[in-house]
Amino acid sequence: MSLHYYKKVLLLFGIALNIAIVSLSQQSFDSLNSYLSSLNFRGPINGRYYSTKIASLKEELSCEASNHNYLWYKHSLIVQIDGSGKIYKMDSSKAGFNRIDNTCYEGYNFGAFTFVKNDSLFSLGGYGFWMFNGMLRWFDSQNGQWYVIPTNKEIPLMRTATSTFYYDEKGKHIYVIYQNLKQLNQDETFKLDPNFYVQCLDLKSNKWWDESKILNSSKIKSISPLYISGVFHTQYGLLTIYNDEVIFLDFNNNCFLDITSETKSKIYNKLVAGPDWMLFVKENYLIFYNPKNYKADSIYLDQKNLLPTGIKIFSNDDIHKTINIPTWVPFILILTLIFLLIFTVFLLRRKSIQKVNLYTDNKNQAELIITNSKSFKENLTISESLLLNLLIENAEKDSMTSINSINHSIGIANKPLKIQNNIRAAAIQMINKKFMVYSGCNDELIQKDRTEFDKRIFEYFLQKKYISKIK
């Protein structure tokens, strides 16, 4: 047989294989469509991964492979091509998919969050044309075109790079955890914001919170693990895997919830293993649909399975508060600082002068009674000498001297407390004055410190470096 014959056989085999794959894909899609219809379903649908696909389409993106967004729209399963406005629906004859949009442009909304509200199709955020955007878009099913809906602000959002989403379908809110990344058109002066934020879009008014909230970084240190699509948008909050752990975020009550251990273990085993699930919620059931064998598993989850942790998802404080400061305030502050500086210098100078005068007075007073320059003790009175000997004896034992010991040493233990204090203070002060004159320095020989057991009581000791000079 000729080479031309083998080439023809291979070509026919490839065509047959492709037809078989498309047929299986259409069958998986149709099976899920029928299952959702039997449940009378409505709500968000996610693949186990962002790249999960159950449909094979003839035309997706012009220049690259695409990801799919699957949505339950007007009682039927549809495919929206990520990065474009293209929407496909399986035709009634099951022969293939038909486009239901008339859009032309693509490449402007990669990673947008697509959702259904009141049988209308919407798209939020995305990346394209070198920019992250936060535009809210609505699909007009009458003419097959997408239109931008004005909002009070624009938050840069993209499911796989800057943010993760929770759709509160009942309350008509979309909560977003996001990070402010540098846009490509921003120069090097742009300062990277290390914070992660939480925002909320009210779909009834199409308005975001006035100010973003700061995400609790003690629980979520990085939002990269949240970029996966394997999430459940439950009526109680967002359920997903974060760093190999099942977490539950109740945005409406601003609280992380825990899940009872048995239920958590079941959810974890499903989300991290097994087939390429399609994930969605019906009432209190988390449904894991296997598009390969057309079977579904479910796990029951209600409020009894959810345990409050007391840990907040975000801070309630606004991150930006505009304060209008009058132009005269900085001027007053500067004058106040100058005045405080001058006043401080004045006080320090006055204190220094007083200290010099005190030292001079003490010195002059003590010089009158310093008669022996060779022996310090010879200049002391009997009571002063007894007190000094007690302090030297305790210093050699490396122990402190108590007030009681001093009172007994100078014979005032039986006197009234006030007299004790006066005599004791005068004796210590005079010894210190005489030592300053005798040594020619400005240091006190006897010093005191508070006791460990009662900070109101003092103990006394000698400066060790001078003990040898006074023996």
LOMI-907930 format. One line per 5 residues: number of its first residue (from 1); their letters; for each residue x negated, y negated, z of C-alpha. Coordinates in nm, 3 decimals. Each point is the difference from the previous one (the first is absolute). Example, Ala and Ser with C-alpha at 12.3 -4.5 7.8 and 13.67 -1.06 7.14 Angstrom:
<atoms>
1	as	-1.230:0.450:0.780 ~ -0.137:-0.344:-0.066
</atoms>
This chain:
<atoms>
1	mslhy	0.000:0.000:0.000 ~ -0.116:-0.351:-0.081 ~ -0.099:-0.274:0.244 ~ 0.287:-0.209:-0.131 ~ 0.242:0.269:0.113
6	ykkvl	-0.135:0.001:0.359 ~ 0.023:-0.378:0.018 ~ 0.363:0.015:-0.105 ~ 0.073:0.266:0.264 ~ -0.165:-0.209:0.275
11	llfgi	0.194:-0.307:-0.109 ~ 0.330:0.188:0.014 ~ -0.094:0.144:0.340 ~ -0.077:-0.351:0.136 ~ 0.332:-0.132:-0.130
16	alnia	0.187:0.292:0.157 ~ -0.181:-0.048:0.332 ~ 0.082:-0.371:0.002 ~ 0.366:0.074:-0.074 ~ 0.005:0.252:0.285
21	ivsls	-0.155:-0.254:0.245 ~ 0.247:-0.270:-0.106 ~ 0.285:0.248:0.033 ~ -0.109:0.100:0.353 ~ -0.043:-0.365:0.094
26	qqsfd	0.349:-0.086:-0.126 ~ 0.134:0.298:0.191 ~ -0.166:-0.119:0.325 ~ 0.139:-0.348:-0.050 ~ 0.348:0.126:-0.082
31	slnsy	-0.006:0.237:0.298 ~ -0.081:-0.285:0.240 ~ 0.262:-0.217:-0.165 ~ 0.265:0.269:0.052 ~ -0.109:0.056:0.362
36	lssln	0.022:-0.371:0.085 ~ 0.337:-0.023:-0.166 ~ 0.130:0.293:0.208 ~ -0.111:-0.183:0.318 ~ 0.181:-0.318:-0.105
41	frgpi	-0.342:-0.155:0.056 ~ -0.115:-0.362:0.018 ~ -0.327:-0.149:0.121 ~ -0.376:-0.005:-0.069 ~ -0.187:0.298:-0.148
46	ngryy	-0.376:0.058:0.029 ~ -0.244:0.251:-0.133 ~ -0.241:0.167:0.240 ~ -0.273:-0.202:-0.172 ~ 0.005:-0.324:-0.193
51	stkia	-0.087:0.200:-0.313 ~ 0.278:0.262:0.040 ~ 0.185:0.061:-0.330 ~ 0.295:0.220:-0.087 ~ 0.081:-0.142:-0.344
56	slkee	-0.188:0.002:-0.330 ~ 0.072:-0.297:-0.225 ~ -0.090:-0.061:-0.363 ~ -0.084:-0.365:0.055 ~ -0.140:-0.137:0.322
61	lscea	-0.274:-0.270:-0.001 ~ -0.177:-0.107:-0.316 ~ -0.358:0.024:0.124 ~ -0.013:0.235:0.298 ~ 0.174:0.274:0.195
66	snhny	0.273:-0.124:0.229 ~ 0.151:0.074:0.337 ~ 0.372:0.052:0.045 ~ 0.254:-0.155:0.234 ~ 0.308:0.222:0.045
71	lwykh	0.322:-0.173:0.103 ~ 0.362:0.095:0.056 ~ 0.175:-0.263:-0.208 ~ 0.371:-0.008:-0.079 ~ 0.053:0.367:0.097
76	slivq	-0.288:0.125:-0.211 ~ -0.374:0.064:0.031 ~ -0.217:-0.237:-0.206 ~ -0.372:-0.052:-0.062 ~ -0.159:-0.344:0.017
81	idgsg	-0.352:-0.020:-0.146 ~ -0.240:-0.165:0.244 ~ -0.169:-0.306:-0.150 ~ 0.285:-0.077:-0.237 ~ 0.371:-0.066:-0.028
86	kiykm	0.069:0.331:-0.177 ~ 0.285:0.212:0.136 ~ 0.098:0.349:-0.118 ~ 0.309:0.207:0.056 ~ 0.064:0.356:-0.115
91	dsska	0.264:0.005:-0.272 ~ 0.321:0.200:0.038 ~ -0.107:0.266:-0.249 ~ -0.315:0.076:0.207 ~ -0.205:-0.028:-0.317
96	gfnri	-0.233:-0.258:0.150 ~ -0.024:-0.343:0.160 ~ 0.136:-0.329:-0.131 ~ -0.119:-0.346:0.086 ~ 0.268:-0.218:0.157
101	dntcy	-0.202:-0.324:-0.001 ~ -0.095:-0.235:-0.281 ~ -0.321:-0.140:0.150 ~ -0.315:-0.058:-0.201 ~ -0.279:-0.099:0.235
106	egynf	-0.195:0.227:0.231 ~ -0.303:-0.014:0.231 ~ 0.133:-0.266:0.239 ~ 0.137:0.197:0.299 ~ -0.218:0.300:0.087
111	gaftf	0.079:0.118:0.353 ~ 0.327:-0.192:0.026 ~ 0.261:0.131:0.243 ~ 0.310:0.094:-0.200 ~ 0.332:0.047:0.179
116	vknds	0.379:0.005:-0.047 ~ 0.237:-0.233:0.183 ~ 0.377:0.020:-0.058 ~ -0.046:0.187:-0.330 ~ -0.244:-0.266:-0.125
121	lfslg	-0.365:0.067:-0.075 ~ -0.277:-0.218:0.147 ~ -0.380:-0.016:-0.006 ~ -0.221:-0.180:0.255 ~ -0.363:-0.107:-0.037
126	gygfw	-0.269:0.184:-0.195 ~ -0.331:-0.068:-0.172 ~ -0.063:-0.104:-0.358 ~ -0.174:-0.259:-0.214 ~ -0.275:-0.028:0.268
131	mfngm	0.243:-0.106:0.277 ~ 0.184:0.152:0.297 ~ 0.352:-0.140:0.007 ~ 0.300:0.007:0.228 ~ 0.275:-0.069:-0.252
136	lrwfd	0.345:0.148:0.049 ~ 0.146:0.121:-0.332 ~ 0.352:0.119:-0.089 ~ 0.098:0.228:-0.289 ~ 0.297:-0.120:-0.205
141	sqngq	0.159:0.324:-0.124 ~ 0.215:-0.191:-0.250 ~ -0.289:-0.119:-0.218 ~ -0.274:0.230:0.129 ~ -0.231:-0.280:0.120
146	wyvip	-0.175:-0.086:0.328 ~ 0.039:-0.345:0.159 ~ -0.187:-0.167:0.286 ~ 0.205:-0.093:0.308 ~ -0.131:-0.304:0.194
151	tnkei	-0.114:0.055:0.360 ~ -0.121:-0.250:0.260 ~ -0.361:0.120:-0.029 ~ -0.219:0.251:-0.184 ~ -0.193:0.271:0.186
156	plmrt	-0.268:0.183:-0.208 ~ 0.109:0.366:0.003 ~ -0.112:0.326:-0.159 ~ 0.084:0.349:0.127 ~ -0.344:0.150:-0.069
161	atstf	-0.228:-0.289:0.096 ~ 0.147:-0.255:0.241 ~ 0.325:0.119:0.156 ~ 0.250:0.263:0.105 ~ 0.379:-0.038:0.003
166	yydek	0.301:0.106:0.205 ~ 0.349:-0.041:-0.147 ~ 0.271:-0.047:0.261 ~ 0.285:0.074:-0.238 ~ 0.274:-0.037:0.263
171	gkhiy	-0.122:-0.336:0.131 ~ -0.107:-0.119:-0.348 ~ -0.357:-0.083:0.102 ~ -0.339:0.090:-0.142 ~ -0.285:0.005:0.252
176	viyqn	-0.355:-0.023:-0.130 ~ -0.337:0.065:0.164 ~ -0.260:-0.178:-0.209 ~ -0.345:-0.156:-0.021 ~ -0.100:-0.323:-0.171
181	lkqln	-0.258:0.106:-0.259 ~ -0.209:-0.227:-0.217 ~ 0.157:-0.076:-0.337 ~ -0.235:0.024:-0.298 ~ 0.047:-0.369:-0.079
186	qdetf	-0.123:-0.105:0.347 ~ -0.364:-0.108:0.029 ~ -0.259:0.102:0.259 ~ 0.121:-0.259:0.251 ~ 0.301:0.225:0.068
191	kldpn	-0.019:0.136:0.355 ~ 0.111:0.360:0.040 ~ 0.282:0.025:0.253 ~ -0.068:0.299:0.229 ~ 0.357:0.009:0.138
196	fyvqc	0.285:0.224:-0.111 ~ 0.347:-0.150:-0.005 ~ 0.368:0.096:0.012 ~ 0.263:-0.183:-0.205 ~ 0.371:0.053:-0.060
201	ldlks	0.210:-0.088:-0.305 ~ 0.370:-0.048:0.073 ~ 0.174:0.131:-0.313 ~ 0.321:-0.186:0.089 ~ -0.167:-0.342:-0.024
206	nkwwd	-0.317:0.100:-0.195 ~ -0.209:-0.175:0.263 ~ -0.312:0.114:0.183 ~ -0.069:-0.075:0.366 ~ -0.124:-0.357:0.039
211	eskil	-0.329:0.133:0.140 ~ -0.170:0.337:-0.031 ~ -0.063:0.205:0.314 ~ -0.335:0.154:0.094 ~ -0.007:0.381:-0.012
216	nsski	-0.098:0.183:0.321 ~ -0.355:0.109:-0.084 ~ -0.030:0.222:0.309 ~ 0.232:0.250:-0.168 ~ -0.075:-0.063:-0.369
221	ksisp	-0.362:-0.104:-0.056 ~ 0.016:0.032:-0.380 ~ 0.296:0.006:-0.236 ~ -0.181:0.201:-0.270 ~ 0.141:0.333:0.130
226	lyisg	0.351:-0.149:-0.036 ~ -0.035:-0.047:-0.377 ~ 0.114:0.357:-0.063 ~ 0.351:0.045:-0.138 ~ 0.085:0.292:0.230
231	vfhtq	0.243:-0.193:0.219 ~ 0.357:0.030:0.121 ~ 0.218:-0.313:0.015 ~ 0.227:0.116:0.283 ~ 0.283:-0.195:0.160
236	ygllt	-0.219:-0.031:0.313 ~ -0.321:-0.115:-0.167 ~ -0.295:0.107:-0.213 ~ -0.147:0.349:0.045 ~ -0.337:0.089:-0.152
241	iynde	-0.343:0.152:0.057 ~ -0.273:-0.230:0.133 ~ -0.354:0.135:0.047 ~ 0.122:0.358:0.028 ~ 0.276:-0.094:0.246
246	vifld	0.376:-0.037:-0.040 ~ 0.104:-0.355:0.091 ~ 0.338:-0.169:0.018 ~ 0.049:-0.377:-0.030 ~ 0.329:-0.149:0.119
251	fnnnc	-0.028:-0.347:-0.160 ~ 0.347:-0.116:0.105 ~ -0.089:0.041:0.370 ~ -0.370:-0.078:-0.047 ~ -0.117:0.324:0.158
256	fldit	-0.207:0.308:-0.080 ~ 0.197:0.314:0.076 ~ -0.132:0.346:0.078 ~ 0.168:0.322:-0.114 ~ 0.063:0.307:0.214
261	setks	-0.292:0.240:-0.043 ~ 0.188:0.285:-0.169 ~ 0.163:-0.227:-0.260 ~ -0.324:-0.188:-0.056 ~ -0.186:0.326:-0.064
266	kiynk	0.258:0.109:-0.259 ~ -0.019:-0.336:-0.181 ~ -0.380:0.000:0.003 ~ -0.026:0.351:-0.146 ~ 0.238:-0.096:-0.281
271	lvagp	-0.169:-0.329:-0.089 ~ -0.360:0.123:-0.004 ~ 0.053:0.339:-0.163 ~ 0.222:0.176:-0.247 ~ 0.120:-0.111:-0.343
276	dwmlf	0.017:-0.344:-0.156 ~ 0.321:-0.092:0.183 ~ 0.257:-0.262:-0.088 ~ 0.094:-0.169:0.329 ~ 0.327:-0.169:0.096
281	vkeny	0.252:-0.025:0.285 ~ 0.362:0.103:0.021 ~ 0.164:-0.115:0.324 ~ -0.217:0.153:0.278 ~ -0.182:0.248:-0.222
286	lifyn	-0.350:-0.042:-0.141 ~ 0.016:0.185:-0.332 ~ -0.303:0.155:-0.169 ~ 0.093:0.093:-0.358 ~ -0.223:0.236:-0.199
291	pknyk	0.038:-0.090:-0.371 ~ -0.175:0.321:-0.108 ~ 0.242:0.253:0.145 ~ 0.294:-0.246:0.032 ~ 0.039:0.070:0.372
296	adsiy	0.024:-0.236:0.296 ~ -0.107:0.026:0.364 ~ 0.122:-0.237:0.269 ~ -0.088:-0.109:0.353 ~ 0.260:-0.152:0.230
301	ldqkn	-0.102:-0.332:0.155 ~ 0.220:-0.223:0.213 ~ -0.055:-0.244:0.288 ~ -0.027:0.287:0.248 ~ -0.323:0.101:-0.175
306	llptg	-0.143:-0.353:0.023 ~ -0.185:-0.115:0.311 ~ -0.076:-0.367:0.079 ~ -0.368:-0.080:0.055 ~ 0.028:-0.364:0.107
311	ikifs	-0.266:-0.089:-0.259 ~ 0.097:-0.290:-0.225 ~ -0.057:0.012:-0.376 ~ -0.069:-0.370:-0.027 ~ -0.041:-0.311:0.210
316	nddih	0.310:-0.219:0.025 ~ -0.214:-0.315:0.003 ~ -0.023:-0.193:-0.324 ~ -0.351:0.009:-0.143 ~ 0.015:-0.357:-0.127
321	ktini	0.150:-0.285:0.197 ~ -0.020:-0.343:-0.151 ~ -0.090:-0.265:0.258 ~ 0.020:-0.362:-0.105 ~ -0.278:-0.178:0.187
326	ptwvp	0.016:-0.383:-0.001 ~ -0.307:-0.168:-0.148 ~ -0.078:-0.176:0.331 ~ -0.033:0.325:0.198 ~ -0.356:0.088:-0.119
331	filil	-0.113:-0.356:0.082 ~ 0.139:0.026:0.355 ~ -0.166:0.340:0.045 ~ -0.339:-0.138:-0.105 ~ 0.030:-0.295:0.242
336	tlifl	0.100:0.236:0.280 ~ -0.303:0.223:-0.064 ~ -0.233:-0.304:0.002 ~ 0.149:-0.122:0.330 ~ -0.036:0.347:0.158
341	liftv	-0.363:0.019:-0.113 ~ -0.084:-0.342:0.151 ~ 0.181:0.086:0.324 ~ -0.182:0.335:0.028 ~ -0.341:-0.168:-0.049
346	fllrr	0.092:-0.258:0.268 ~ 0.098:0.269:0.252 ~ -0.315:0.202:-0.063 ~ -0.220:-0.307:0.043 ~ 0.180:-0.100:0.321
351	ksiqk	-0.034:0.348:0.142 ~ -0.371:0.002:-0.081 ~ -0.053:-0.334:0.178 ~ 0.194:0.122:0.305 ~ -0.209:0.316:0.012
356	vnlyt	-0.325:-0.201:-0.010 ~ 0.126:-0.233:0.276 ~ 0.111:0.293:0.213 ~ -0.337:0.166:-0.040 ~ -0.178:-0.326:0.091
361	dnknq	0.219:-0.048:0.310 ~ -0.052:0.357:0.111 ~ -0.371:-0.025:-0.057 ~ -0.033:-0.323:0.195 ~ 0.205:0.141:0.287
366	aelii	-0.198:0.325:0.012 ~ -0.343:-0.174:-0.027 ~ 0.063:-0.150:0.343 ~ -0.015:0.346:0.156 ~ -0.265:0.174:-0.216
371	tnsks	-0.311:-0.013:0.222 ~ -0.187:0.316:-0.100 ~ -0.096:0.047:-0.364 ~ -0.165:0.340:0.052 ~ 0.279:0.196:0.166
376	fkenl	0.362:-0.049:-0.107 ~ 0.142:0.163:0.315 ~ -0.183:-0.248:0.224 ~ 0.230:-0.273:-0.135 ~ 0.321:0.174:0.104
381	tises	0.204:-0.029:0.317 ~ 0.053:0.309:0.215 ~ 0.347:0.075:-0.147 ~ -0.125:-0.061:-0.357 ~ -0.297:0.230:0.065
386	lllnl	0.228:0.275:0.136 ~ 0.224:-0.030:-0.306 ~ -0.298:0.015:-0.239 ~ -0.144:0.308:0.173 ~ 0.337:0.176:-0.034
391	liena	0.012:-0.080:-0.373 ~ -0.363:0.118:-0.051 ~ 0.070:0.325:0.188 ~ 0.308:0.074:-0.218 ~ -0.184:-0.100:-0.317
396	ekdsm	-0.268:0.261:0.074 ~ 0.281:0.255:0.035 ~ 0.145:-0.129:-0.330 ~ 0.331:-0.077:0.170 ~ 0.225:-0.305:0.025
401	tsins	0.055:-0.196:0.324 ~ 0.356:-0.040:0.124 ~ 0.154:-0.306:0.163 ~ 0.043:0.199:0.325 ~ -0.369:0.085:0.014
406	inhsi	-0.094:-0.365:-0.050 ~ 0.242:-0.112:0.272 ~ -0.154:0.244:0.250 ~ -0.356:-0.088:-0.096 ~ 0.044:-0.370:0.071
411	giank	0.224:0.055:0.304 ~ 0.331:-0.136:-0.120 ~ 0.203:0.323:-0.025 ~ 0.224:-0.098:0.296 ~ 0.071:-0.353:-0.116
416	plkiq	0.320:-0.106:-0.187 ~ 0.010:0.082:-0.371 ~ -0.023:-0.361:-0.118 ~ -0.306:-0.068:0.220 ~ -0.159:0.325:-0.125
421	nnira	0.044:-0.111:-0.360 ~ -0.143:-0.347:0.062 ~ -0.309:0.115:0.197 ~ -0.074:0.287:-0.238 ~ 0.032:-0.220:-0.309
426	aaiqm	-0.220:-0.270:0.156 ~ -0.273:0.252:0.090 ~ -0.009:0.151:-0.349 ~ 0.006:-0.344:-0.161 ~ -0.290:-0.127:0.215
431	inkkf	-0.214:0.309:-0.071 ~ 0.055:-0.054:-0.373 ~ -0.083:-0.373:0.025 ~ -0.322:0.070:0.192 ~ -0.099:0.269:-0.249
436	mvysg	0.043:-0.240:-0.296 ~ -0.237:-0.249:0.163 ~ -0.243:0.270:0.115 ~ -0.015:0.178:-0.340 ~ 0.032:-0.307:-0.222
441	cndel	0.271:0.170:-0.210 ~ 0.372:-0.067:-0.038 ~ 0.115:0.360:0.070 ~ 0.203:0.106:0.301 ~ -0.168:0.270:0.209
446	iqkdr	0.324:0.140:0.144 ~ 0.276:0.088:-0.246 ~ 0.342:0.162:0.031 ~ 0.229:0.234:-0.196 ~ 0.359:0.127:0.038
451	tefdk	0.052:0.346:0.151 ~ 0.130:0.285:-0.217 ~ 0.291:0.092:0.228 ~ 0.129:-0.355:0.059 ~ -0.088:-0.283:-0.238
456	rifey	0.091:-0.259:0.265 ~ -0.294:0.100:0.222 ~ -0.368:-0.085:-0.064 ~ -0.324:0.183:0.079 ~ -0.344:-0.163:0.009
461	flqkk	-0.345:0.094:-0.134 ~ -0.347:-0.146:-0.065 ~ -0.145:-0.058:-0.345 ~ -0.252:0.285:-0.026 ~ -0.264:-0.203:-0.185
466	yiski	-0.043:-0.232:0.305 ~ -0.005:0.256:0.283 ~ -0.380:0.035:-0.006 ~ -0.041:-0.377:0.046 ~ 0.203:-0.025:0.320
471	k	-0.125:0.298:0.207
</atoms>
